[in-house]
Amino acid sequence: MEETEYVIEADRSGFKYAWASEHHFLEEYSHLSANDVYLGYLAHATERIHLGSGIFNPLAQVNHPVKVAEKVAMLDHLTGNRFEFGSGRGAGSHEILGFLPGITDMNHTKEIWEETIAEFPKMWLQDEYEGFQGKHWQLPPRKILPKPFGKSHPAMWYAAGSPPSYAMAARKGLGVLGFSIQKVSDMEWVLEQYKTAIVDAEPVGDFVNDNVMVTTTAICAPTHAEAIDIAVRGGLHYLPSLVFRYHDTFPRPEGFPVWPETLPEYNAEFVELLIEEELLICGDPDEVLRQCKRWEQAGADQLSFGLPVGVPKSETLQTIRLIGEHVIPKIDTDPVHRTSRFRAGAGS
């Protein structure tokens, strides 16, 4: 429920997107297994912010593709065109192979996702879906209802965890949810992989979603010293340790501890180093603005903030409000969502 308060405050503060993950079986890391239910609640609790599935897992063994298409269209109605459809293959072997008894290789999931992703626009846009006879799932011709709200269908995204995934998503005309990007310099290989391939995209959907979203941690306070103090108290070392415990498809940094060993707790000097290395957004509003602009200059289309769970609610809400008041107005000068513009131009 605290997370819900954060999304509502982000909506009030001018943030454009909020992403809700789908994870299963992961101790401590994420218990948001029914994100479709959560997003339905947020649709009513918010007014303007776009709500995205980061991700809905469309592997037939996890969620039947027809059920996914129905959920996406329903959320498109409940939000009035504010829903964004992010898909992917799951966090890692512990999670996804639990749904695939007898399978030991995560590469198997790529084949399932590949044969499925292009079927969603057909389910939404064909009056009667023509049906599908694939290796991993089948469906006879059926009317898939409801159809999306308004024109076309929600923007489509792919959660990429490795460099080749960015080019693959671009070739399909999908936006990328860059959860694996750690720092500004990582944008170089992302943009090279993605922006080159997107030029010749053959979109699986009704339009090309030329978008790279990246994630980073953000802490904003009235003064630099207060922000550093919040970061030191926030237990920031623990989340990265859990990320690499479960996301075994992410490239592991050299020397990163193997679970159950964790990163050591951060002190003020280490937090300052993370800021200097552009691995953390942290500081007063002017500093946070400069740090966000570095991501903009590096080519990120969207910057998504992970809010540390070890930071008290009052200080997290403070981060959202300060960024909304002092940072967003100086960066986001276009009131129209980019994905809304892409969708409005679909088929033209």
N, C-alpha and C positions, 0 to 999 in steps of 0.2 A: 504493500500500500504506500510505502514511502516512495518507491519508484513511480507510482502513479502520480503522486504529488509533484515529482520532478518533471514529468511530461506535461502536466497541466501548467506548471509555472513556465516551462520552456515555450509552450504555446502562447502564453500571455506576453512573454519576453521577446518574441519575434523570431525564435528558432523556426527553421523551415521543415525539418525532418526529425522523426524519432523512429528508431529501429528496434524491433523486439525479436530476440533470438528464439530458436527452438533447439533444445538440448534434452537428452535422455540419459539416465543412469549415471550422471556425473556428480559425485559427492562434492559438496562445497562450491564447485565452480559455477553451476547454473541450474536452478530448479524450474526454469521457465519452459516447461514441456508443452503446455497447451497455450501457445502464444496466440492462436486464433481467437480463443476466448478472451484473452487479455486485450487484444487489439479491438475486439468488438466493444468492450467496456470503454476503451480510450476513444473510440469513435464518438461516443455520446458525451464523454467528459471533456472533449476539446472542440475547438471551433475552426481553426485555420491550418494547423500544423499537418504536414503529410505524415502518414503512419505507414511504416514499411515492415514487411516480414524479413527478418534478417537471420534466419530464413524460414520459408516453408520447405520442408524436405519432400520432393516429389518422387522419390524412389517408391515404386509400387509396394515394396515390402514394408515400407514405413508409413506412407500415406498414399492411398490410391489416387492416381492422377485426376480422375474425375472429381473426387472429393476435394482435392486441392483447387481445381478450377471453380468449383461451386463456392468454396470459401472466399477465394479472391474476388469473384463477382459480387458476392453478398457484402463483403467489406467495402467494395467500391460503392455500393448503394448506401451503406450505413454512413460512410464518410463523405458522400457527395463528391466523388472524384478525387479524394485525398489519399487513396491507397496506392502503395507501391509494392510490386510483387518481386521479392528477392527469393532466389532459389539457390540450391547448392547440394552437396553430397554429404554434409554432416561434419562434425568436429574431428573425428578420428576413429581409429579402429575399435576402441572400447565401446564407443557409442553405436556406431553404425553396424558393425559386424554382429552386434547383439540381435539385430533383425535378420541376419543372413546366416542361419546355421549351416555349418560346413564350409563356409567361405573364410579364407584367411588373408586375402589380398584386397586392400582398399581399391586397387585399380579396377576391380570388378564393378564397383559402383559407377565409375565413369561411363561404362557401356550402358548401364541402365538409365542414367541421367541423359545421355546423348540421344537415346532413342525416344525419350519422353518430352523434352523441353519444347520442341517445335509443335507438339500437339495442342498445347494450351491455346494459342490464338485461334486454331481451328474450332476448338470447343466453344470459345467465346463468340466467334464471328460467323460461323456457319449456322444457318437456321436449324438444320439437323446435322449434328456432327457425323461425319462420314464413317466413323468407327476406326478401329486400329487393330492390327494383327502383328504384334511384335514378338520378340524373343522372350520378354520378361512380363508382359501383360497384354491382354486383349480386351476388346469391347466391341459389340455389334453397334450398328448405327443407332444413335439415340439423340433426343433433344436434351442438351445440357442447359439447365436453368438454375438461377436466373442468368440472363445475359448481363454484361457489365453496364454500369450506369453511364448514360450519355454516349458520346462518340468513342469508337475504337475500344481500347482495353487499357488497364493500368500499365505503367512503365515496367519493363522487365529488367531484372538485375541478376548477377551471378556472384556468389561469395567465393573469391579467389584466395587460395592459400599458397600458391607457388607461381613462379614467374611465367611458365608456359600457359597458365590458366588465363592470364590477362589477354594474351593474343587470341586465344580460343574464344573467349567471351566477346571480344571485339569483332571477330569474324562473323559472329552470330547476331551482331547489333545489340548486344546486352551491355548495360551499365555494369560496373564492377564495384562490389562491396569489398574494399581493401582492408580486411581485418588483420592481415598479416604485415602491413606496413608499419615499421617501427619508428622511423625518423625521416626528416625532410629529404635527406640524400637518397633514401630508398625510392623517391619519386622518379629518379632518373631512369631506372630500368623499367619501372611501371609504365611511364609515358612512352618510352621507346617501344615496348612490347604492344601497348594498347593503341596509342594514337596513330601509329603507322598502319596497323591492321584495320582500324575502324573506317579508314578511307574507302576500303573496298569491301565493306561489310555486305553480307547477304542476310538481312535480318530474318530471324525466325518469326518475329512478330510483325505488327502492322507499321512499325516505325523503328528507326535506329535511336537508341538511348545512349548518346555519346557522353558518358559520365564516369568519372573515377571518384569514388568516395573513399576517404581514408579516415582512420580512427586514431585518436590519441587521448591521453589523460589530461584533464584540465582542472586547475585550481586557481580561482581568482579571489583576491581579498583586497580590502582598502589599501594595504601597504605591502611592500615586498616581504618585510619581516613576518607579517601575519601569514602570508601565503606559504612561506617556507615552513613556519611552525605547523600549519595545518598538514602539509605534506609529510613532515617528519612523524606526526602523530597518526597519519592515515593508514599505516600498514601497507604502503604501496609495493613492498617487495613480494607480497604473497600472491597477488593476482598473476603476475608473469610466471611465477612458479607453477601455478595451476594451469595456465594456458599451455605450457609445454609439457605438463603432465598428460594432457588429453589430446591436444592438437598435434598428433604425431605426423601429420602431413605438412606442417609448417617447417621451414628450414630452421634448425636449432642453432642459435649463435654459438660460436666456438667458446668452449669453457663454461657454458651454461650448466648449472647443477642438474643432476638427474634425480627426480623424485624418488624417495621422500625428502631428499636434501632440498632446501629452498635457498633463494637468495638471502643474504643477510639483511637485517633491518636497515633502512636508510637513515643516515644522519644528515645534518644540515649541509655539510660539505658535499655529500654525495648527491643530494637534491640539486644543489647549485651546479654540479657537474652534468646531471641529466638535462638541466635547462640549457647549459652551454652547448651540449652535444645535440640539442634539438630533439631530445627524446621525451620531453615533458613540457606541456604548457602550464606555466605557473608564475604568478607574480601579481602586481597591481594591474588595474585596467589598461594603462598605457603599455606595460610590458606584454600583457596578453595580446593586445592589438598587434604589436610588432611581431610577436611569435606567430599569430594567425596569418599575418601578411606573408611570412616566409613560406607557409604552405601554399598560399595563393600564388606567389611568385614561382614556386616550383611546379605549378600546374595542376594542383588538386582542384577538382570541380566542386567537391563537397567535403567539409571537415566535420566529422562526428566526434563528439566528446564522450569518452567513458568517464563516469563519475565514481571515484574510489569508494568502495563500500565501507571502508574504515573511517571515513570522514563523517562527523555528525550531521544530521539532517539540516540543522540550521545553517551550517557552513556550506553545505552543498547547494541549498537554495540561494545562499548569498552568491555563490559562483554563477549560477544561472542568471540571477537578476543583474549582477554587475556586467556580465558579458552582454546581456540583452540591452542594457542601458548605454554602455560605453563602447562596445566592440562591434556588434552587429550593424548598427546604423552607419558605421564608417567603412564597412566592407560590403554588406549586402544592400545595394542601392536599387535592385530590381525587384519589385513586389511580385512579379510573376514567376512561379516555379518553372525551372527549366524543363522538367519532365512534363508539366502541363502544356508548355509550348510545343514540345515534340508531339504530344498526343493530339493536340488541336490541329496540327498540320498533317496528321496521318492520312494517307490516301490522296493527298493533294499534289 
